[in-house]
Amino acid sequence: MTARNERLSRRTLLHAAAAGGVATGLSRFALGAEPNATLHIACNQYPWLMFYRRDNRDFVASLDAGLADVARSGVQGFEAMGSTPAEVERLAALLQKHGLQMRSLYVNSTLHEADKADQSISDILAIAKAAKKAGTRILVTNPNPIRWGGSQDKTDAQLRFQANALNRLAGKLKGMGLVLAYHNHDIELRNAAREFHHMMCGTDPELVTLCLDAHWIYRGSGNSSVALFDVVKLYGKRISELHLRQSAGGIWTETFGEGDIDYPALAKCLLDLGVRPHLVLEQAPEQGTPKTMDAVESHRRSLQYARKVFAGFAS
């Protein structure tokens, strides 16, 4: 499967699942663990979809059994990809059954078009209402690109409209006691990363936080650690959530561990900034990823390394 298809699959599977001082304040709100408590580390739904697909299995079709696997891996939380309030309510019951928390929820959105943004915001707020009852604190969204892998990009007017829409959505979520975290993939890093940077520079830091997906920043910048750490310097105090994925030679590894990105250095940077974001494993296979273990074992090993690297977050 090509990298483009990997990215497309996330949105395809999301729809299939339906059939599944600011810095200091945000740090306390999104903190993975309270002092002297066990560090809370969650995982995103996407890796489980991809690991199951690799073994010709359907995670969503066997969600109860799948969440049992998630619990067996040792993670304490699950960041689902929510599409409807009913889906979130069903998921919340299953998560409670398996002893898993849902501190964050990933939702899709279309915010760059005037005729779709209001409906998208309304849909997300309905989902957020159900998610809050399930203990969710953070809503993560990646506004839809115009076209994956194509040459067409959003216009400046569309980027301004999208940033304003993010502000509107974040303001409504704040009124509900929830935080909005902006998420990107590599497409937003095209053309001098103008979409990514405007979503940061064009939004209110009091409202819109950043879900730092370290590897998409790294990949979208031409496999550049310099670019990743520059983003942390620019927007680090707005990071409310951190997605954890590693690669070796540019290809996603089977477990989260040592590799292309210096995660110990990243952890130190965040601690130096005084932020302790919600930690979410997202170590998924792609074309070229070794196949030596299943999703449960991958997450067990990934969790062990993450606890080592981010141990300072629990003190």
SULNORKA-V685484 format. One record per pair of residues at least 24 apart in sequence whose ideal C-beta (glycine too) atoms are under 10 Angstrom apart, sorted by the first residue. I is the first residue (numbers start at 1). J is the second residue. D is the distance in whole Angstrom. If there is no record, write none. Layout:
I/J/D + I/J/D
//
This chain:
1/50/9 + 1/53/9 + 1/54/10 + 1/285/10 + 1/286/7 + 1/287/5 + 1/288/10 + 2/149/9 + 2/286/9 + 2/287/7 + 3/149/9 + 3/186/8 + 3/219/8 + 3/250/10 + 3/251/10 + 3/252/10 + 3/286/7 + 3/287/7 + 3/288/10 + 4/148/6 + 4/149/4 + 4/150/10 + 4/186/10 + 4/187/10 + 5/148/9 + 5/149/9 + 5/286/9 + 5/287/8 + 6/46/10 + 6/50/8 + 6/185/10 + 6/252/9 + 6/284/8 + 6/285/9 + 6/286/5 + 6/287/7 + 7/145/9 + 7/148/6 + 7/149/8 + 7/185/6 + 7/186/8 + 7/187/8 + 7/216/9 + 7/286/10 + 8/148/5 + 8/149/8 + 9/46/9 + 9/49/8 + 9/50/7 + 9/53/8 + 9/284/10 + 9/286/10 + 10/44/10 + 10/45/10 + 10/46/6 + 10/49/8 + 10/50/9 + 10/81/8 + 10/106/9 + 10/108/9 + 10/142/9 + 10/148/10 + 10/185/8 + 10/284/9 + 11/81/9 + 11/108/7 + 11/142/9 + 11/144/8 + 11/145/9 + 11/148/8 + 11/185/10 + 12/49/10 + 13/45/8 + 13/46/7 + 13/49/5 + 13/50/8 + 13/53/8 + 13/58/10 + 13/59/9 + 13/60/8 + 13/81/7 + 14/45/9 + 14/46/9 + 14/49/9 + 14/80/10 + 14/81/5 + 14/82/9 + 14/83/6 + 14/106/8 + 14/107/9 + 14/108/6 + 15/81/9 + 15/83/7 + 15/108/8 + 16/49/9 + 16/58/9 + 16/59/10 + 16/60/6 + 16/61/9 + 16/81/10 + 16/83/9 + 17/45/7 + 17/49/8 + 17/59/9 + 17/60/5 + 17/63/9 + 17/80/8 + 17/81/6 + 17/82/8 + 17/83/6 + 17/84/10 + 17/87/7 + 17/91/9 + 18/60/9 + 18/81/9 + 18/82/8 + 18/83/4 + 18/84/6 + 18/86/9 + 18/87/6 + 19/60/8 + 19/61/9 + 19/83/9 + 19/84/10 + 19/87/9 + 20/45/7 + 20/48/10 + 20/49/8 + 20/59/8 + 20/60/4 + 20/61/9 + 20/63/6 + 20/66/9 + 20/80/7 + 20/81/7 + 20/82/8 + 20/83/8 + 20/84/10 + 20/87/6 + 20/88/10 + 20/90/9 + 20/91/7 + 21/237/9 + 21/274/9 + 22/204/9 + 22/205/5 + 22/206/6 + 22/207/9 + 22/209/8 + 22/237/7 + 22/238/7 + 22/240/10 + 23/205/9 + 23/209/10 + 23/236/8 + 23/237/3 + 23/238/7 + 23/239/9 + 23/240/10 + 23/273/7 + 23/274/6 + 23/275/6 + 24/237/9 + 24/274/7 + 24/275/8 + 25/179/10 + 25/206/9 + 26/138/10 + 26/179/7 + 26/181/9 + 26/205/9 + 26/206/10 + 26/209/6 + 26/210/10 + 26/237/8 + 26/238/7 + 26/239/8 + 26/240/5 + 26/241/10 + 26/275/7 + 26/276/10 + 26/277/8 + 26/278/10 + 27/237/9 + 27/239/9 + 27/240/8 + 27/270/9 + 27/273/9 + 27/274/6 + 27/275/5 + 27/276/5 + 27/277/8 + 27/313/10 + 28/275/10 + 28/276/9 + 29/137/6 + 29/138/8 + 29/177/9 + 29/178/9 + 29/179/6 + 29/209/9 + 29/240/7 + 29/278/9 + 30/103/8 + 30/104/8 + 30/137/7 + 30/138/6 + 30/179/7 + 30/181/8 + 30/209/8 + 30/211/10 + 30/239/8 + 30/240/4 + 30/241/6 + 30/242/9 + 30/275/8 + 30/276/8 + 30/277/5 + 30/278/5 + 30/279/10 + 31/103/10 + 31/137/10 + 31/240/10 + 31/275/9 + 31/276/5 + 31/277/8 + 31/278/8 + 31/279/10 + 31/313/8 + 31/314/9 + 32/76/9 + 32/77/9 + 32/103/9 + 32/241/9 + 32/242/9 + 32/276/6 + 32/277/7 + 32/278/6 + 32/279/5 + 32/280/9 + 32/306/10 + 32/310/7 + 32/313/5 + 32/314/7 + 33/76/9 + 33/276/8 + 33/279/9 + 33/310/9 + 33/313/7 + 33/314/5 + 33/315/9 + 34/314/9 + 35/314/8 + 35/315/7 + 36/314/8 + 36/315/8 + 37/314/7 + 38/76/8 + 38/307/9 + 38/314/7 + 39/76/9 + 39/276/9 + 39/279/7 + 39/303/10 + 39/306/8 + 39/307/6 + 39/310/6 + 39/311/7 + 39/312/9 + 39/313/6 + 39/314/4 + 39/315/9 + 40/75/9 + 40/76/5 + 40/77/6 + 40/101/7 + 40/103/7 + 40/278/8 + 40/279/7 + 40/313/9 + 40/314/9 + 41/74/9 + 41/75/6 + 41/76/6 + 41/77/7 + 41/244/8 + 41/278/9 + 41/279/5 + 41/280/8 + 41/281/6 + 41/299/10 + 41/302/9 + 41/303/6 + 41/306/6 + 41/307/7 + 41/310/8 + 41/313/9 + 41/314/10 + 42/70/10 + 42/75/6 + 42/76/7 + 42/77/3 + 42/78/6 + 42/79/5 + 42/100/8 + 42/101/7 + 42/102/8 + 42/103/6 + 42/104/7 + 42/241/9 + 42/244/10 + 42/278/7 + 42/279/7 + 42/280/5 + 42/281/7 + 42/282/10 + 43/70/7 + 43/73/7 + 43/74/10 + 43/75/5 + 43/76/9 + 43/77/7 + 43/78/6 + 43/79/7 + 43/100/9 + 43/243/10 + 43/244/9 + 43/256/10 + 43/279/10 + 43/280/6 + 43/281/4 + 43/282/7 + 43/283/8 + 43/295/9 + 43/298/10 + 43/299/6 + 43/302/8 + 43/303/8 + 43/306/10 + 44/77/10 + 44/78/8 + 44/79/5 + 44/80/8 + 44/81/8 + 44/104/9 + 44/106/7 + 44/140/9 + 44/213/10 + 44/243/7 + 44/244/9 + 44/245/9 + 44/280/5 + 44/281/7 + 44/282/4 + 44/283/9 + 44/284/8 + 45/70/9 + 45/78/7 + 45/79/7 + 45/80/5 + 45/81/5 + 45/82/9 + 45/91/9 + 45/105/10 + 45/106/7 + 45/282/9 + 46/79/9 + 46/80/10 + 46/81/7 + 46/106/8 + 46/243/9 + 46/245/10 + 46/282/6 + 46/283/10 + 46/284/6 + 47/245/8 + 47/252/10 + 47/256/10 + 47/281/7 + 47/282/6 + 47/283/6 + 47/284/4 + 47/285/8 + 47/295/7 + 47/298/8 + 47/299/8 + 47/302/9 + 48/73/9 + 48/78/9 + 48/284/9 + 48/295/6 + 48/296/10 + 48/298/10 + 48/299/8 + 49/81/8 + 49/284/8 + 49/295/10 + 50/252/9 + 50/282/10 + 50/283/10 + 50/284/4 + 50/285/5 + 50/286/8 + 50/289/9 + 50/295/9 + 51/254/9 + 51/283/9 + 51/284/7 + 51/285/6 + 51/289/10 + 51/291/10 + 51/293/9 + 51/294/7 + 51/295/4 + 51/296/9 + 51/297/10 + 51/298/7 + 51/299/9 + 52/294/9 + 52/295/7 + 53/284/10 + 53/285/9 + 54/284/9 + 54/285/6 + 54/286/10 + 54/289/8 + 54/291/7 + 54/294/9 + 54/295/9 + 55/291/9 + 55/294/7 + 55/295/8 + 57/294/10 + 57/295/9 + 59/295/9 + 60/87/10 + 63/87/10 + 63/90/8 + 63/91/8 + 63/94/6 + 64/93/10 + 64/94/6 + 64/97/8 + 64/98/8 + 66/94/9 + 66/98/10 + 66/295/9 + 67/91/8 + 67/94/5 + 67/95/7 + 67/97/8 + 67/98/5 + 67/99/10 + 67/100/7 + 68/94/9 + 68/97/9 + 68/98/6 + 68/100/10 + 68/296/10 + 69/98/9 + 69/294/8 + 69/295/6 + 69/296/5 + 69/299/9 + 70/94/10 + 70/95/9 + 70/98/7 + 70/100/6 + 70/295/8 + 70/296/8 + 70/299/8 + 71/95/9 + 71/97/9 + 71/98/4 + 71/99/6 + 71/100/6 + 71/296/10 + 72/98/9 + 72/295/10 + 72/296/5 + 72/297/10 + 72/299/9 + 72/300/8 + 73/281/9 + 73/294/10 + 73/295/7 + 73/296/5 + 73/297/8 + 73/298/8 + 73/299/4 + 73/300/5 + 73/301/9 + 73/302/8 + 73/303/7 + 74/296/9 + 74/299/7 + 74/300/6 + 74/301/10 + 74/302/10 + 74/303/5 + 74/304/8 + 74/307/9 + 75/100/8 + 75/101/10 + 75/279/10 + 75/280/9 + 75/281/7 + 75/299/6 + 75/300/9 + 75/302/9 + 75/303/6 + 75/306/9 + 76/100/7 + 76/101/6 + 76/103/9 + 76/303/9 + 77/101/4 + 77/102/6 + 77/103/5 + 77/104/8 + 77/135/9 + 77/278/8 + 77/279/9 + 77/280/8 + 77/281/10 + 78/102/6 + 78/103/9 + 78/104/9 + 78/105/10 + 78/280/9 + 79/103/8 + 79/104/5 + 79/105/7 + 79/106/6 + 79/136/9 + 79/138/9 + 79/140/7 + 79/211/10 + 79/241/9 + 79/243/9 + 79/278/9 + 79/280/5 + 79/281/9 + 79/282/8 + 80/104/9 + 80/105/6 + 80/106/7 + 80/107/9 + 80/131/9 + 80/134/10 + 80/136/9 + 81/105/8 + 81/106/5 + 81/107/8 + 81/108/8 + 81/140/9 + 82/106/7 + 82/107/5 + 82/108/9 + 82/124/9 + 82/127/5 + 82/128/9 + 82/130/8 + 82/131/7 + 82/134/10 + 82/136/9 + 82/139/9 + 82/140/10 + 83/107/8 + 83/108/7 + 83/123/9 + 83/127/8 + 84/123/8 + 84/126/8 + 84/127/7 + 84/130/9 + 85/123/9 + 85/125/10 + 85/126/5 + 85/127/6 + 85/128/9 + 85/129/7 + 85/130/4 + 85/131/8 + 85/133/10 + 86/126/10 + 86/127/10 + 86/130/8 + 87/127/8 + 87/130/9 + 88/126/9 + 88/127/6 + 88/128/9 + 88/129/9 + 88/130/4 + 88/131/5 + 88/132/10 + 88/133/9 + 88/134/7 + 88/136/8 + 89/130/5 + 89/131/9 + 89/133/8 + 89/134/8 + 90/130/10 + 91/130/9 + 91/131/9 + 91/134/8 + 92/130/7 + 92/131/8 + 92/133/7 + 92/134/4 + 92/135/8 + 92/136/9 + 93/134/9 + 95/134/7 + 95/135/9 + 96/134/8 + 96/135/9 + 101/134/9 + 101/135/6 + 101/136/9 + 101/137/10 + 102/131/7 + 102/134/5 + 102/135/6 + 102/136/5 + 102/137/9 + 103/131/10 + 103/134/10 + 103/135/7 + 103/136/6 + 103/137/5 + 103/138/7 + 103/241/9 + 103/278/6 + 103/280/9 + 104/131/9 + 104/136/6 + 104/137/7 + 104/138/4 + 104/139/7 + 104/140/6 + 104/178/10 + 104/179/9 + 104/181/8 + 104/211/8 + 104/240/9 + 104/241/6 + 104/278/6 + 104/280/7 + 105/130/9 + 105/131/5 + 105/132/10 + 105/134/8 + 105/136/5 + 105/137/9 + 105/138/7 + 105/139/6 + 105/140/7 + 105/141/9 + 105/178/9 + 106/138/10 + 106/139/8 + 106/140/5 + 106/141/8 + 106/142/8 + 106/181/9 + 106/183/7 + 106/211/9 + 106/241/10 + 106/243/10 + 106/280/9 + 106/282/10 + 107/131/9 + 107/139/6 + 107/140/7 + 107/141/5 + 107/142/9 + 107/169/10 + 107/180/10 + 107/183/10 + 108/141/7 + 108/142/7 + 108/143/8 + 108/144/7 + 109/139/10 + 109/141/5 + 109/142/7 + 109/143/5 + 109/144/7 + 109/162/9 + 109/165/8 + 109/166/9 + 109/169/7 + 109/180/10 + 110/143/7 + 110/144/5 + 110/145/10 + 110/162/9 + 110/165/9 + 111/141/8 + 111/143/5 + 111/144/8 + 111/158/9 + 111/161/8 + 111/162/5 + 111/163/9 + 111/164/9 + 111/165/4 + 111/166/6 + 111/168/9 + 111/169/7 + 111/199/10 + 112/143/6 + 112/144/8 + 112/145/9 + 112/146/8 + 112/154/5 + 112/155/9 + 112/157/9 + 112/158/4 + 112/159/7 + 112/160/9 + 112/161/6 + 112/162/4 + 112/163/9 + 112/165/8 + 112/195/9 + 113/144/9 + 113/146/9 + 113/154/9 + 113/158/7 + 113/161/8 + 113/162/9 + 113/165/9 + 114/157/10 + 114/158/9 + 114/161/7 + 114/165/9 + 116/144/9 + 116/165/10 + 117/143/9 + 117/161/7 + 117/162/8 + 117/164/9 + 117/165/5 + 117/166/10 + 117/168/8 + 117/169/9 + 118/165/9 + 118/168/9 + 120/144/9 + 120/165/8 + 120/169/8 + 121/165/7 + 121/166/10 + 121/168/6 + 121/169/5 + 121/172/7 + 121/173/10 + 122/169/10 + 122/172/10 + 124/169/6 + 124/172/9 + 124/173/8 + 124/180/9 + 125/169/8 + 125/172/6 + 125/173/7 + 125/175/10 + 125/176/8 + 125/178/10 + 128/169/9 + 128/172/8 + 128/173/6 + 128/176/6 + 128/177/10 + 128/178/6 + 128/180/9 + 129/176/7 + 129/178/10 + 131/176/10 + 131/178/8 + 132/173/9 + 132/176/6 + 132/177/7 + 132/178/6 + 136/178/7 + 136/179/10 + 137/177/8 + 137/178/7 + 137/179/6 + 137/181/10 + 137/240/9 + 137/241/10 + 137/278/8 + 138/173/9 + 138/178/7 + 138/179/5 + 138/180/8 + 138/181/5 + 138/209/8 + 138/211/8 + 138/240/6 + 138/241/6 + 138/277/9 + 138/278/6 + 138/280/9 + 139/169/8 + 139/170/9 + 139/173/6 + 139/176/9 + 139/178/6 + 139/179/7 + 139/180/5 + 139/181/7 + 139/211/10 + 140/179/9 + 140/180/8 + 140/181/5 + 140/182/8 + 140/183/5 + 140/209/9 + 140/210/10 + 140/211/5 + 140/213/9 + 140/240/9 + 140/241/6 + 140/243/9 + 140/278/9 + 140/280/9 + 141/166/8 + 141/169/8 + 141/170/10 + 141/173/10 + 141/180/7 + 141/181/8 + 141/182/7 + 141/183/6 + 141/208/10 + 141/211/9 + 142/181/10 + 142/182/8 + 142/183/4 + 142/184/6 + 142/185/6 + 142/187/10 + 142/188/8 + 142/199/10 + 142/211/8 + 142/213/9 + 142/216/9 + 143/169/10 + 143/182/8 + 143/183/9 + 143/184/9 + 143/188/9 + 143/195/9 + 143/199/8 + 145/184/10 + 145/185/8 + 145/187/5 + 145/188/7 + 145/190/9 + 145/195/8 + 146/187/9 + 147/187/9 + 148/185/9 + 148/186/10 + 148/187/7 + 149/187/8 + 150/187/9 + 151/190/10 + 153/187/8 + 153/188/10 + 153/190/7 + 153/191/6 + 153/194/8 + 153/195/7 + 154/188/9 + 154/191/10 + 154/194/9 + 154/195/6 + 154/198/9 + 156/194/8 + 156/198/8 + 158/195/9 + 159/194/7 + 159/195/6 + 159/197/10 + 159/198/5 + 159/199/8 + 159/202/7 + 160/198/8 + 160/202/7 + 161/202/10 + 162/195/8 + 162/198/8 + 162/199/7 + 162/202/8 + 162/203/9 + 163/195/10 + 163/198/6 + 163/199/6 + 163/200/9 + 163/201/8 + 163/202/3 + 163/203/5 + 163/204/9 + 163/208/8 + 164/202/8 + 164/203/8 + 164/204/10 + 165/203/10 + 166/199/7 + 166/202/8 + 166/203/5 + 166/204/9 + 166/207/8 + 166/208/5 + 167/202/8 + 167/203/5 + 167/204/5 + 167/206/10 + 167/207/6 + 167/208/6 + 168/207/9 + 169/207/9 + 169/208/9 + 170/203/7 + 170/204/7 + 170/206/9 + 170/207/4 + 170/208/5 + 170/209/8 + 171/204/8 + 171/206/9 + 171/207/6 + 171/208/9 + 172/207/10 + 173/207/8 + 173/208/10 + 174/204/10 + 174/206/8 + 174/207/6 + 174/208/10 + 179/207/9 + 179/208/9 + 179/209/6 + 179/211/10 + 179/240/6 + 179/241/9 + 179/278/9 + 180/207/7 + 180/208/6 + 180/209/7 + 180/211/9 + 180/240/9 + 181/208/8 + 181/209/5 + 181/210/6 + 181/211/4 + 181/212/9 + 181/238/9 + 181/239/8 + 181/240/5 + 181/241/5 + 181/242/10 + 181/243/10 + 181/277/9 + 181/278/9 + 182/208/6 + 182/209/7 + 182/210/6 + 182/211/7 + 182/212/10 + 182/235/10 + 182/238/9 + 182/240/10 + 182/241/10 + 183/210/8 + 183/211/4 + 183/212/9 + 183/213/6 + 183/216/8 + 183/241/8 + 183/243/8 + 184/210/9 + 184/211/8 + 184/212/9 + 184/213/7 + 184/216/6 + 184/217/7 + 184/220/7 + 184/231/10 + 185/213/7 + 185/215/10 + 185/216/5 + 185/217/10 + 185/219/9 + 185/220/7 + 186/213/10 + 186/215/9 + 186/216/5 + 186/217/8 + 186/218/9 + 186/219/5 + 186/220/3 + 186/221/8 + 186/222/10 + 187/216/9 + 187/220/7 + 188/216/8 + 188/217/9 + 188/220/7 + 189/216/8 + 189/217/7 + 189/218/10 + 189/219/8 + 189/220/3 + 189/221/6 + 189/222/9 + 189/224/10 + 189/227/8 + 189/231/10 + 190/220/8 + 193/217/9 + 193/220/7 + 193/221/7 + 193/227/8 + 193/231/9 + 196/220/8 + 196/221/10 + 196/231/8 + 196/235/10 + 197/231/9 + 197/234/8 + 197/235/9 + 199/235/10 + 200/231/9 + 200/234/7 + 200/235/5 + 200/238/7 + 201/234/9 + 201/235/9 + 203/238/9 + 205/235/9 + 205/237/8 + 205/238/6 + 206/238/10 + 208/238/8 + 208/240/10 + 209/235/9 + 209/237/9 + 209/238/5 + 209/239/7 + 209/240/4 + 209/241/8 + 209/275/10 + 209/277/9 + 210/234/10 + 210/235/5 + 210/236/9 + 210/237/9 + 210/238/5 + 210/239/5 + 210/240/7 + 210/241/8 + 210/242/9 + 210/277/9 + 211/238/10 + 211/239/8 + 211/240/7 + 211/241/4 + 211/242/8 + 211/243/6 + 211/277/8 + 211/278/9 + 211/280/8 + 212/236/8 + 212/238/9 + 212/239/5 + 212/240/9 + 212/241/7 + 212/242/5 + 212/243/7 + 212/244/10 + 212/266/9 + 212/270/9 + 212/275/10 + 212/277/7 + 213/241/9 + 213/242/8 + 213/243/4 + 213/244/9 + 213/245/7 + 213/280/9 + 213/282/7 + 214/242/7 + 214/243/7 + 214/244/7 + 214/245/7 + 214/246/9 + 214/261/6 + 214/262/10 + 214/263/8 + 214/266/6 + 214/282/10 + 215/243/8 + 215/244/8 + 215/245/4 + 215/246/7 + 215/247/6 + 215/250/10 + 215/252/8 + 215/259/9 + 215/260/8 + 215/261/7 + 215/282/8 + 215/283/9 + 215/284/10 + 216/243/8 + 216/245/8 + 216/282/10 + 217/243/10 + 217/261/9 + 218/245/9 + 218/246/10 + 218/247/8 + 218/250/9 + 218/260/7 + 218/261/6 + 219/245/9 + 219/247/8 + 219/250/7 + 219/252/9 + 219/260/9 + 222/250/10 + 223/247/8 + 223/249/9 + 223/250/5 + 223/260/7 + 223/261/10 + 225/260/7 + 225/261/6 + 225/262/7 + 225/265/9 + 225/266/9 + 228/260/10 + 228/261/7 + 228/262/9 + 228/265/10 + 228/266/8 + 228/269/10 + 229/261/10 + 229/262/9 + 229/265/8 + 229/266/7 + 229/269/7 + 232/265/10 + 232/266/7 + 232/269/5 + 232/270/7 + 232/272/10 + 232/273/8 + 232/275/10 + 233/269/8 + 233/273/9 + 236/266/10 + 236/269/7 + 236/270/7 + 236/272/9 + 236/273/5 + 236/274/9 + 236/275/6 + 236/277/10 + 237/270/10 + 237/273/6 + 237/274/8 + 237/275/6 + 238/275/8 + 238/277/10 + 239/269/10 + 239/270/7 + 239/273/8 + 239/275/6 + 239/276/9 + 239/277/5 + 239/278/9 + 240/275/8 + 240/276/10 + 240/277/6 + 240/278/7 + 241/277/5 + 241/278/4 + 241/279/8 + 241/280/6 + 242/266/8 + 242/267/9 + 242/270/7 + 242/275/9 + 242/276/9 + 242/277/4 + 242/278/7 + 242/279/6 + 242/280/7 + 242/281/10 + 242/282/10 + 242/306/10 + 242/310/9 + 242/313/10 + 243/277/10 + 243/278/10 + 243/279/9 + 243/280/5 + 243/281/8 + 243/282/5 + 243/283/10 + 244/279/6 + 244/280/7 + 244/281/5 + 244/282/6 + 244/283/7 + 244/302/8 + 244/303/10 + 244/305/9 + 244/306/6 + 244/309/9 + 244/310/9 + 245/280/10 + 245/281/8 + 245/282/5 + 245/283/5 + 245/284/7 + 245/286/10 + 245/302/9 + 246/282/10 + 246/283/7 + 246/302/8 + 246/305/9 + 247/283/10 + 247/286/9 + 247/288/10 + 247/289/9 + 248/288/10 + 248/289/10 + 248/290/9 + 249/288/9 + 250/288/9 + 251/285/10 + 251/286/7 + 251/287/8 + 251/288/4 + 251/289/6 + 251/290/9 + 252/282/10 + 252/283/7 + 252/284/6 + 252/285/6 + 252/286/5 + 252/287/9 + 252/288/8 + 252/289/5 + 252/290/10 + 253/283/7 + 253/285/9 + 253/286/10 + 253/289/7 + 253/290/8 + 253/298/9 + 253/302/9 + 254/283/8 + 254/284/10 + 254/285/7 + 254/289/6 + 254/290/5 + 254/291/7 + 254/292/6 + 254/293/6 + 254/295/10 + 254/297/9 + 254/298/6 + 254/301/8 + 254/302/9 + 255/281/10 + 255/283/6 + 255/290/9 + 255/292/9 + 255/293/8 + 255/297/8 + 255/298/5 + 255/299/8 + 255/300/9 + 255/301/4 + 255/302/5 + 255/303/9 + 255/304/9 + 255/305/7 + 256/281/6 + 256/282/9 + 256/283/4 + 256/298/8 + 256/299/9 + 256/301/8 + 256/302/4 + 256/303/8 + 256/304/9 + 256/305/6 + 256/306/6 + 256/309/9 + 257/283/9 + 257/301/7 + 257/302/7 + 257/304/9 + 257/305/5 + 257/306/9 + 257/308/10 + 257/309/9 + 258/305/8 + 258/309/10 + 262/309/10 + 263/305/8 + 263/306/8 + 263/308/10 + 263/309/5 + 263/310/8 + 264/308/9 + 264/309/5 + 264/310/9 + 264/312/10 + 265/309/10 + 266/309/8 + 266/310/9 + 267/306/10 + 267/308/10 + 267/309/5 + 267/310/5 + 267/311/9 + 267/312/7 + 267/313/7 + 268/309/10 + 268/312/8 + 270/310/9 + 270/312/9 + 270/313/8 + 271/310/9 + 271/312/5 + 271/313/7 + 271/315/9 + 275/313/10 + 276/310/9 + 276/312/9 + 276/313/5 + 276/314/9 + 276/315/10 + 277/310/10 + 277/313/8 + 278/313/10 + 279/303/10 + 279/306/7 + 279/307/9 + 279/309/10 + 279/310/6 + 279/313/7 + 280/306/10 + 281/305/10 + 281/306/6
//
